[in-house]
Amino acid sequence: MFHENNVVLIGSSVAEQSKSIKHLNKRVINIDYFNDEDLIGENYRNPNHFGFVNDDVISILKKLNLPSDDTLIIVSSDYERDKDYYKLLTSYGEVIGNHYKDILKIQDHKYLSSRLKENNINFPKRYNSNEEIINPALVKNSYLSGGSGVKIYKKNDQLKNNDEYYEQFIEGQVYSIIFISNYNKKYEIIGINKIFSKKTLYTDFCFSGAYSNIDLNKKQIKYLKNMISFFIKEFNLIGINGIDFIISNDIYFLEINPRITQTCFLYDRNFKNGYIAAHIDCVLNKNLPNIKKSKYIRAFENLYAASSSTVNIDLGNFDFVTNIPKLNNFIDVGDPICTINSESNDEKKVKNLLLNNISLIKKELINIEII
């Protein structure tokens, strides 16, 4: 365990993280964009839609005046680039996660492509110009995650900045694998998830939900382990991280998330003290956690607003709803409304229960157009 008394959680939505750590009796400070009703701790809003570390976050920490030697900071989003916010953040506490220089290396998509090729890791073909593109193709952004900034390529689409690139579109099922690693480059796999997406105002492939505890065959697991080992050695990854991949005729790498991901909460019960405590202990003390294996399947789906709306129903009355908006809260078009959950020991049952729960909430929110 750790002795520090203050834990700062920074991201676009940190409700599940705050729940994971509530039993440890620490002072939990949540700094996120959505500021949902089910956050546990002291809550502060960051107006940055992606929850990036920026001047607003630094200003909040400055006013809080927490003792830096008694404060841990977990960032599950990214950093704005007009200043060295990682360095600024370290003056307010110890950042528990990957160093910013390693994150920047990962975001250099040309460098990453070359290293993937050299290590025989499959990934969709990337095009240097739109003259080379063979449709179907995508425009992607290495600075954003969760499907943000991903769109289907249309004729003569131009790249807007150095973070964007063109990529071949591959049909298949998308998955993620979550793992935890220490400074000794040892790691444990936490779980594999089946991933889903939706088209919203902001992206053609917005991350929208997942099913946990997916089984793959031994050959596929071996390939994924080699992929994890490459990223840990190449980018010094520590704590909890995730890799998105697609299975078509083969396994193709899609994206590395060098931070705690949205699906981690699905495995909170697999850790003695929750996944946030395991992440902290792994980074601070180099301890790999004892992860309890479970065949229990948990699933969730995020509901998004197709038009600007106000939520006038107390969704806290439903025990399967999380990331709960405040009553009469304004939801902008394209933003998530809430998250619907289900669980069972059978994948078919968990899917049907999730669909039933979604149907029930849609009836309650009849005044809102929902994606």
C-alpha positions as a Markdown table, in Angstrom:
| # | Residue | x | y | z |
|---|---|---|---|---|
| 1 | Met | 0.0 | 0.0 | 0.0 |
| 2 | Phe | 1.1 | 3.6 | -0.1 |
| 3 | His | 1.4 | 6.2 | 2.7 |
| 4 | Glu | 0.4 | 9.4 | 0.7 |
| 5 | Asn | -2.9 | 10.8 | 1.8 |
| 6 | Asn | -3.9 | 12.8 | -1.2 |
| 7 | Val | -4.8 | 11.2 | -4.6 |
| 8 | Val | -5.6 | 13.5 | -7.6 |
| 9 | Leu | -7.5 | 11.9 | -10.5 |
| 10 | Ile | -7.4 | 13.9 | -13.8 |
| 11 | Gly | -9.2 | 12.9 | -17.0 |
| 12 | Ser | -12.4 | 13.5 | -19.0 |
| 13 | Ser | -14.4 | 11.2 | -16.7 |
| 14 | Val | -13.0 | 9.8 | -13.5 |
| 15 | Ala | -16.1 | 8.5 | -11.7 |
| 16 | Glu | -15.1 | 4.9 | -11.9 |
| 17 | Gln | -11.6 | 5.6 | -10.7 |
| 18 | Ser | -13.0 | 7.5 | -7.7 |
| 19 | Lys | -15.2 | 4.5 | -6.8 |
| 20 | Ser | -12.2 | 2.1 | -7.0 |
| 21 | Ile | -10.2 | 4.1 | -4.4 |
| 22 | Lys | -13.0 | 5.2 | -2.0 |
| 23 | His | -12.4 | 2.4 | 0.6 |
| 24 | Leu | -8.8 | 3.4 | 1.2 |
| 25 | Asn | -9.8 | 6.5 | 3.2 |
| 26 | Lys | -7.6 | 8.9 | 1.3 |
| 27 | Arg | -8.5 | 12.5 | 0.3 |
| 28 | Val | -9.6 | 12.0 | -3.4 |
| 29 | Ile | -9.6 | 15.1 | -5.6 |
| 30 | Asn | -11.4 | 14.6 | -9.0 |
| 31 | Ile | -10.6 | 17.0 | -11.8 |
| 32 | Asp | -12.6 | 16.1 | -15.0 |
| 33 | Tyr | -14.8 | 17.6 | -17.7 |
| 34 | Phe | -18.1 | 15.8 | -17.0 |
| 35 | Asn | -18.3 | 16.1 | -13.2 |
| 36 | Asp | -20.9 | 13.4 | -12.9 |
| 37 | Glu | -23.2 | 12.9 | -10.0 |
| 38 | Asp | -21.6 | 9.6 | -8.9 |
| 39 | Leu | -18.1 | 11.0 | -8.5 |
| 40 | Ile | -16.8 | 10.2 | -5.0 |
| 41 | Gly | -14.5 | 12.8 | -3.4 |
| 42 | Glu | -13.9 | 16.5 | -3.9 |
| 43 | Asn | -14.9 | 17.5 | -7.5 |
| 44 | Tyr | -13.5 | 20.2 | -9.7 |
| 45 | Arg | -14.4 | 20.8 | -13.4 |
| 46 | Asn | -11.8 | 21.1 | -16.2 |
| 47 | Pro | -13.5 | 22.9 | -19.2 |
| 48 | Asn | -11.3 | 21.0 | -21.6 |
| 49 | His | -13.6 | 18.5 | -23.3 |
| 50 | Phe | -10.9 | 15.8 | -23.4 |
| 51 | Gly | -9.9 | 16.4 | -19.8 |
| 52 | Phe | -6.3 | 17.3 | -20.8 |
| 53 | Val | -3.9 | 18.7 | -18.2 |
| 54 | Asn | -3.8 | 22.5 | -18.8 |
| 55 | Asp | -3.8 | 25.9 | -17.1 |
| 56 | Asp | -7.2 | 25.2 | -15.5 |
| 57 | Val | -5.9 | 22.0 | -13.9 |
| 58 | Ile | -2.7 | 23.7 | -12.6 |
| 59 | Ser | -4.8 | 26.6 | -11.2 |
| 60 | Ile | -7.0 | 24.1 | -9.3 |
| 61 | Leu | -4.0 | 22.4 | -7.8 |
| 62 | Lys | -2.3 | 25.7 | -6.9 |
| 63 | Lys | -5.4 | 26.8 | -5.0 |
| 64 | Leu | -5.7 | 23.4 | -3.2 |
| 65 | Asn | -2.1 | 23.8 | -2.0 |
| 66 | Leu | -1.7 | 20.1 | -1.2 |
| 67 | Pro | 1.7 | 19.1 | 0.2 |
| 68 | Ser | 3.6 | 17.7 | -2.8 |
| 69 | Asp | 5.3 | 15.0 | -0.8 |
| 70 | Asp | 1.9 | 13.7 | 0.4 |
| 71 | Thr | 0.2 | 13.8 | -3.0 |
| 72 | Leu | -0.1 | 11.3 | -5.9 |
| 73 | Ile | -1.5 | 12.3 | -9.3 |
| 74 | Ile | -3.0 | 10.0 | -11.9 |
| 75 | Val | -3.6 | 11.3 | -15.4 |
| 76 | Ser | -6.0 | 9.2 | -17.6 |
| 77 | Ser | -6.2 | 11.8 | -20.4 |
| 78 | Asp | -3.3 | 13.7 | -22.0 |
| 79 | Tyr | -1.5 | 17.0 | -21.8 |
| 80 | Glu | -2.1 | 20.2 | -23.7 |
| 81 | Arg | 1.1 | 21.2 | -25.6 |
| 82 | Asp | 1.5 | 24.9 | -25.2 |
| 83 | Lys | 3.6 | 24.3 | -22.0 |
| 84 | Asp | 5.4 | 21.5 | -20.3 |
| 85 | Tyr | 2.4 | 20.5 | -18.2 |
| 86 | Tyr | 4.0 | 17.3 | -17.1 |
| 87 | Lys | 6.8 | 19.2 | -15.5 |
| 88 | Leu | 4.4 | 21.7 | -13.9 |
| 89 | Leu | 2.3 | 18.8 | -12.6 |
| 90 | Thr | 5.3 | 17.2 | -10.8 |
| 91 | Ser | 5.6 | 20.3 | -8.6 |
| 92 | Tyr | 2.3 | 19.4 | -7.0 |
| 93 | Gly | 2.8 | 15.7 | -6.4 |
| 94 | Glu | 4.2 | 12.5 | -7.8 |
| 95 | Val | 2.7 | 11.6 | -11.2 |
| 96 | Ile | 1.8 | 7.9 | -11.2 |
| 97 | Gly | 2.1 | 6.7 | -14.7 |
| 98 | Asn | 4.2 | 6.9 | -17.8 |
| 99 | His | 6.7 | 9.8 | -18.3 |
| 100 | Tyr | 5.6 | 12.4 | -20.8 |
| 101 | Lys | 8.7 | 11.9 | -23.0 |
| 102 | Asp | 7.6 | 8.3 | -23.6 |
| 103 | Ile | 4.0 | 9.3 | -24.4 |
| 104 | Leu | 5.4 | 11.8 | -27.0 |
| 105 | Lys | 7.4 | 9.0 | -28.6 |
| 106 | Ile | 4.3 | 6.9 | -28.9 |
| 107 | Gln | 2.4 | 9.8 | -30.4 |
| 108 | Asp | 5.0 | 10.1 | -33.2 |
| 109 | His | 3.1 | 7.9 | -35.6 |
| 110 | Lys | 6.0 | 7.8 | -38.2 |
| 111 | Tyr | 8.5 | 6.6 | -35.5 |
| 112 | Leu | 6.0 | 4.1 | -34.2 |
| 113 | Ser | 5.2 | 2.7 | -37.6 |
| 114 | Ser | 8.9 | 2.1 | -38.3 |
| 115 | Arg | 9.4 | 0.4 | -35.0 |
| 116 | Leu | 6.3 | -1.8 | -35.5 |
| 117 | Lys | 7.7 | -2.9 | -38.9 |
| 118 | Glu | 11.1 | -3.7 | -37.5 |
| 119 | Asn | 9.5 | -5.9 | -34.8 |
| 120 | Asn | 7.2 | -7.7 | -37.2 |
| 121 | Ile | 4.0 | -6.4 | -35.6 |
| 122 | Asn | 1.1 | -6.2 | -38.0 |
| 123 | Phe | -0.8 | -2.9 | -38.4 |
| 124 | Pro | -3.0 | -1.4 | -41.1 |
| 125 | Lys | -1.1 | 0.1 | -44.0 |
| 126 | Arg | -0.4 | 3.8 | -43.6 |
| 127 | Tyr | -0.4 | 6.2 | -46.5 |
| 128 | Asn | 2.0 | 9.1 | -46.9 |
| 129 | Ser | -0.4 | 11.1 | -49.2 |
| 130 | Asn | -4.0 | 10.9 | -50.4 |
| 131 | Glu | -2.7 | 10.0 | -53.9 |
| 132 | Glu | -1.6 | 6.7 | -52.4 |
| 133 | Ile | -4.8 | 5.9 | -50.7 |
| 134 | Ile | -6.8 | 2.8 | -51.6 |
| 135 | Asn | -10.3 | 3.0 | -50.2 |
| 136 | Pro | -11.7 | 2.2 | -47.8 |
| 137 | Ala | -9.4 | 4.3 | -45.6 |
| 138 | Leu | -9.4 | 6.3 | -42.4 |
| 139 | Val | -8.1 | 9.6 | -41.2 |
| 140 | Lys | -6.7 | 9.2 | -37.6 |
| 141 | Asn | -5.1 | 11.3 | -35.0 |
| 142 | Ser | -2.3 | 10.0 | -32.8 |
| 143 | Tyr | -2.9 | 12.7 | -30.1 |
| 144 | Leu | -6.4 | 11.6 | -29.4 |
| 145 | Ser | -7.8 | 8.3 | -28.1 |
| 146 | Gly | -11.1 | 6.6 | -27.6 |
| 147 | Gly | -11.9 | 6.9 | -31.3 |
| 148 | Ser | -11.8 | 10.7 | -31.1 |
| 149 | Gly | -10.7 | 12.3 | -34.4 |
| 150 | Val | -11.2 | 9.1 | -36.4 |
| 151 | Lys | -13.2 | 9.5 | -39.6 |
| 152 | Ile | -13.8 | 7.7 | -42.8 |
| 153 | Tyr | -11.6 | 9.1 | -45.6 |
| 154 | Lys | -13.4 | 11.0 | -48.3 |
| 155 | Lys | -11.9 | 12.0 | -51.6 |
| 156 | Asn | -9.4 | 14.8 | -51.3 |
| 157 | Asp | -9.6 | 15.0 | -47.5 |
| 158 | Gln | -6.5 | 16.8 | -46.3 |
| 159 | Leu | -4.5 | 16.3 | -43.1 |
| 160 | Lys | -4.9 | 19.2 | -40.7 |
| 161 | Asn | -1.8 | 18.8 | -38.6 |
| 162 | Asn | 1.2 | 16.5 | -38.0 |
| 163 | Asp | -0.8 | 14.3 | -35.6 |
| 164 | Glu | -3.1 | 13.2 | -38.4 |
| 165 | Tyr | -2.4 | 10.4 | -40.8 |
| 166 | Tyr | -4.1 | 8.2 | -43.4 |
| 167 | Glu | -4.6 | 4.5 | -42.6 |
| 168 | Gln | -6.1 | 1.5 | -44.3 |
| 169 | Phe | -9.6 | 0.5 | -43.0 |
| 170 | Ile | -9.7 | -3.2 | -42.0 |
| 171 | Glu | -13.0 | -5.1 | -41.4 |
| 172 | Gly | -13.1 | -7.1 | -38.3 |
| 173 | Gln | -13.8 | -7.2 | -34.6 |
| 174 | Val | -12.0 | -4.7 | -32.4 |
| 175 | Tyr | -10.6 | -5.8 | -29.0 |
| 176 | Ser | -8.5 | -4.3 | -26.2 |
| 177 | Ile | -6.0 | -6.0 | -23.9 |
| 178 | Ile | -5.2 | -4.4 | -20.6 |
| 179 | Phe | -2.0 | -5.1 | -18.8 |
| 180 | Ile | 0.0 | -3.8 | -15.8 |
| 181 | Ser | 3.8 | -3.6 | -15.8 |
| 182 | Asn | 6.6 | -2.4 | -13.5 |
| 183 | Tyr | 10.0 | -0.8 | -13.8 |
| 184 | Asn | 11.6 | -4.2 | -14.1 |
| 185 | Lys | 9.6 | -4.7 | -17.4 |
| 186 | Lys | 7.6 | -7.5 | -15.9 |
| 187 | Tyr | 3.9 | -7.6 | -16.6 |
| 188 | Glu | 0.6 | -9.3 | -16.0 |
| 189 | Ile | -2.4 | -9.4 | -18.4 |
| 190 | Ile | -5.5 | -8.0 | -16.7 |
| 191 | Gly | -8.1 | -8.9 | -19.3 |
| 192 | Ile | -9.2 | -8.8 | -22.9 |
| 193 | Asn | -12.3 | -6.9 | -24.0 |
| 194 | Lys | -14.6 | -6.9 | -27.0 |
| 195 | Ile | -14.8 | -3.2 | -28.1 |
| 196 | Phe | -17.7 | -1.4 | -29.8 |
| 197 | Ser | -18.0 | 2.1 | -31.4 |
| 198 | Lys | -20.7 | 4.5 | -32.6 |
| 199 | Lys | -20.8 | 7.4 | -35.0 |
| 200 | Thr | -21.2 | 10.7 | -33.1 |
| 201 | Leu | -20.8 | 14.4 | -33.9 |
| 202 | Tyr | -17.1 | 14.2 | -33.1 |
| 203 | Thr | -16.0 | 11.0 | -34.8 |
| 204 | Asp | -17.1 | 8.2 | -37.0 |
| 205 | Phe | -15.8 | 5.6 | -34.5 |
| 206 | Cys | -16.4 | 6.8 | -31.0 |
| 207 | Phe | -15.6 | 4.3 | -28.3 |
| 208 | Ser | -19.0 | 3.3 | -26.9 |
| 209 | Gly | -18.7 | 0.1 | -24.8 |
| 210 | Ala | -17.2 | -3.2 | -24.1 |
| 211 | Tyr | -17.6 | -6.8 | -22.9 |
| 212 | Ser | -14.9 | -8.1 | -20.5 |
| 213 | Asn | -13.1 | -11.5 | -20.1 |
| 214 | Ile | -13.0 | -12.5 | -23.7 |
| 215 | Asp | -11.2 | -15.7 | -24.5 |
| 216 | Leu | -8.7 | -16.0 | -27.4 |
| 217 | Asn | -6.7 | -19.0 | -28.6 |
| 218 | Lys | -3.2 | -19.8 | -27.5 |
| 219 | Lys | -1.6 | -18.6 | -30.8 |
| 220 | Gln | -3.4 | -15.2 | -30.5 |
| 221 | Ile | -2.4 | -14.8 | -26.9 |
| 222 | Lys | 1.2 | -15.5 | -27.7 |
| 223 | Tyr | 1.2 | -12.9 | -30.4 |
| 224 | Leu | -0.4 | -10.3 | -28.1 |
| 225 | Lys | 2.2 | -11.1 | -25.4 |
| 226 | Asn | 5.0 | -10.4 | -27.9 |
| 227 | Met | 3.3 | -7.1 | -28.7 |
| 228 | Ile | 3.0 | -6.1 | -25.0 |
| 229 | Ser | 6.7 | -7.0 | -24.4 |
| 230 | Phe | 7.7 | -4.8 | -27.4 |
| 231 | Phe | 5.8 | -1.7 | -26.0 |
| 232 | Ile | 7.1 | -2.2 | -22.5 |
| 233 | Lys | 10.7 | -2.4 | -23.6 |
| 234 | Glu | 10.5 | 0.3 | -26.3 |
| 235 | Phe | 8.5 | 2.9 | -24.4 |
| 236 | Asn | 9.2 | 2.0 | -20.7 |
| 237 | Leu | 5.5 | 1.5 | -19.9 |
| 238 | Ile | 4.6 | 1.3 | -16.2 |
| 239 | Gly | 1.3 | 0.8 | -14.4 |
| 240 | Ile | -1.9 | 0.0 | -16.2 |
| 241 | Asn | -1.9 | 0.4 | -20.0 |
| 242 | Gly | -4.1 | -0.8 | -22.9 |
| 243 | Ile | -3.6 | -1.9 | -26.5 |
| 244 | Asp | -6.4 | -1.8 | -29.1 |
| 245 | Phe | -6.2 | -4.4 | -31.9 |
| 246 | Ile | -8.5 | -5.9 | -34.5 |
| 247 | Ile | -8.9 | -9.5 | -35.6 |
| 248 | Ser | -9.6 | -10.0 | -39.2 |
| 249 | Asn | -7.6 | -12.6 | -41.2 |
| 250 | Asp | -4.9 | -11.8 | -38.7 |
| 251 | Ile | -4.3 | -9.7 | -35.6 |
| 252 | Tyr | -3.5 | -6.0 | -36.4 |
| 253 | Phe | -2.3 | -3.4 | -33.9 |
| 254 | Leu | -4.5 | -0.3 | -33.8 |
| 255 | Glu | -3.6 | 1.9 | -30.9 |
| 256 | Ile | -1.7 | 2.0 | -27.6 |
| 257 | Asn | -3.2 | 3.8 | -24.7 |
| 258 | Pro | -0.3 | 4.6 | -22.3 |
| 259 | Arg | -2.6 | 5.2 | -19.3 |
| 260 | Ile | -5.5 | 3.8 | -17.4 |
| 261 | Thr | -8.3 | 3.2 | -19.9 |
| 262 | Gln | -12.1 | 3.4 | -19.8 |
| 263 | Thr | -12.4 | -0.4 | -19.6 |
| 264 | Cys | -10.2 | -0.9 | -16.5 |
| 265 | Phe | -13.2 | -0.7 | -14.0 |
| 266 | Leu | -14.6 | -3.9 | -15.5 |
| 267 | Tyr | -11.8 | -5.7 | -13.5 |
| 268 | Asp | -11.9 | -3.7 | -10.3 |
| 269 | Arg | -13.0 | -6.7 | -8.3 |
| 270 | Asn | -10.1 | -8.8 | -9.6 |
| 271 | Phe | -7.7 | -6.8 | -7.4 |
| 272 | Lys | -7.5 | -7.0 | -3.6 |
| 273 | Asn | -7.8 | -3.2 | -3.2 |
| 274 | Gly | -9.1 | -2.2 | -6.6 |
| 275 | Tyr | -7.4 | -1.3 | -9.9 |
| 276 | Ile | -6.4 | 2.2 | -8.9 |
| 277 | Ala | -4.5 | 0.9 | -5.8 |
| 278 | Ala | -2.9 | -1.8 | -7.9 |
| 279 | His | -1.7 | 0.8 | -10.4 |
| 280 | Ile | -0.2 | 3.0 | -7.7 |
| 281 | Asp | 1.5 | 0.1 | -5.9 |
| 282 | Cys | 3.0 | -1.2 | -9.1 |
| 283 | Val | 4.5 | 2.2 | -10.0 |
| 284 | Leu | 5.6 | 3.2 | -6.5 |
| 285 | Asn | 6.8 | -0.2 | -5.2 |
| 286 | Lys | 7.3 | -2.2 | -8.4 |
| 287 | Asn | 4.8 | -4.8 | -7.1 |
| 288 | Leu | 2.8 | -6.7 | -9.7 |
| 289 | Pro | -0.6 | -7.5 | -8.2 |
| 290 | Asn | -2.2 | -10.8 | -7.7 |
| 291 | Ile | -5.0 | -10.7 | -10.2 |
| 292 | Lys | -7.9 | -13.0 | -9.4 |
| 293 | Lys | -9.2 | -14.8 | -12.5 |
| 294 | Ser | -12.9 | -14.7 | -13.1 |
| 295 | Lys | -15.1 | -15.8 | -15.9 |
| 296 | Tyr | -17.8 | -13.4 | -14.8 |
| 297 | Ile | -18.6 | -11.1 | -17.8 |
| 298 | Arg | -19.3 | -7.4 | -17.2 |
| 299 | Ala | -20.5 | -5.1 | -20.0 |
| 300 | Phe | -21.3 | -1.5 | -20.5 |
| 301 | Glu | -22.5 | 0.9 | -23.2 |
| 302 | Asn | -22.3 | 4.7 | -23.3 |
| 303 | Leu | -25.4 | 6.5 | -24.5 |
| 304 | Tyr | -24.7 | 9.7 | -26.5 |
| 305 | Ala | -26.9 | 12.7 | -27.2 |
| 306 | Ala | -27.9 | 13.1 | -30.9 |
| 307 | Ser | -29.1 | 16.6 | -30.1 |
| 308 | Ser | -28.6 | 19.1 | -27.3 |
| 309 | Ser | -30.8 | 18.2 | -24.4 |
| 310 | Thr | -31.5 | 18.5 | -20.7 |
| 311 | Val | -31.6 | 15.5 | -18.4 |
| 312 | Asn | -34.7 | 15.9 | -16.1 |
| 313 | Ile | -34.7 | 12.3 | -14.8 |
| 314 | Asp | -32.7 | 11.2 | -11.7 |
| 315 | Leu | -30.8 | 8.4 | -13.3 |
| 316 | Gly | -29.2 | 7.6 | -9.9 |
| 317 | Asn | -32.4 | 5.6 | -9.1 |
| 318 | Phe | -31.2 | 2.9 | -11.5 |
| 319 | Asp | -28.5 | 0.7 | -10.0 |
| 320 | Phe | -27.2 | -0.3 | -13.5 |
| 321 | Val | -26.5 | 3.4 | -14.6 |
| 322 | Thr | -23.1 | 5.0 | -14.0 |
| 323 | Asn | -21.5 | 8.3 | -15.1 |
| 324 | Ile | -24.7 | 9.9 | -14.0 |
| 325 | Pro | -25.4 | 13.5 | -15.1 |
| 326 | Lys | -26.7 | 15.9 | -12.5 |
| 327 | Leu | -30.4 | 16.5 | -12.6 |
| 328 | Asn | -31.4 | 19.2 | -15.2 |
| 329 | Asn | -27.8 | 19.1 | -16.5 |
| 330 | Phe | -27.4 | 20.3 | -20.1 |
| 331 | Ile | -25.9 | 17.7 | -22.5 |
| 332 | Asp | -24.4 | 19.0 | -25.7 |
| 333 | Val | -24.9 | 17.2 | -29.0 |
| 334 | Gly | -22.3 | 14.4 | -29.3 |
| 335 | Asp | -21.6 | 14.2 | -25.6 |
| 336 | Pro | -22.2 | 11.0 | -23.5 |
| 337 | Ile | -25.4 | 11.1 | -21.4 |
| 338 | Cys | -24.6 | 8.1 | -19.1 |
| 339 | Thr | -23.3 | 4.6 | -19.0 |
| 340 | Ile | -25.5 | 1.5 | -18.9 |
| 341 | Asn | -24.1 | -1.7 | -17.3 |
| 342 | Ser | -24.8 | -5.4 | -17.0 |
| 343 | Glu | -23.1 | -8.5 | -15.7 |
| 344 | Ser | -23.5 | -12.3 | -15.9 |
| 345 | Asn | -21.5 | -15.5 | -16.2 |
| 346 | Asp | -22.9 | -16.0 | -19.7 |
| 347 | Glu | -22.1 | -13.7 | -22.7 |
| 348 | Lys | -25.5 | -14.1 | -24.3 |
| 349 | Lys | -27.2 | -13.3 | -21.0 |
| 350 | Val | -25.1 | -10.2 | -20.3 |
| 351 | Lys | -25.8 | -8.9 | -23.8 |
| 352 | Asn | -29.6 | -9.4 | -23.4 |
| 353 | Leu | -29.6 | -7.8 | -20.0 |
| 354 | Leu | -27.6 | -4.8 | -21.3 |
| 355 | Leu | -30.0 | -4.3 | -24.2 |
| 356 | Asn | -33.0 | -4.5 | -21.7 |
| 357 | Asn | -31.3 | -1.9 | -19.5 |
| 358 | Ile | -30.6 | 0.4 | -22.4 |
| 359 | Ser | -34.3 | 0.1 | -23.6 |
| 360 | Leu | -35.5 | 1.0 | -20.1 |
| 361 | Ile | -33.4 | 4.1 | -19.9 |
| 362 | Lys | -34.3 | 5.2 | -23.4 |
| 363 | Lys | -38.0 | 5.1 | -22.4 |
| 364 | Glu | -37.2 | 7.2 | -19.3 |
| 365 | Leu | -35.3 | 9.7 | -21.5 |
| 366 | Ile | -38.0 | 9.9 | -24.1 |
| 367 | Asn | -37.4 | 13.6 | -24.6 |
| 368 | Ile | -33.8 | 13.1 | -25.6 |
| 369 | Glu | -32.7 | 11.8 | -29.0 |
| 370 | Ile | -30.1 | 9.1 | -28.1 |
| 371 | Ile | -27.4 | 7.4 | -30.1 |
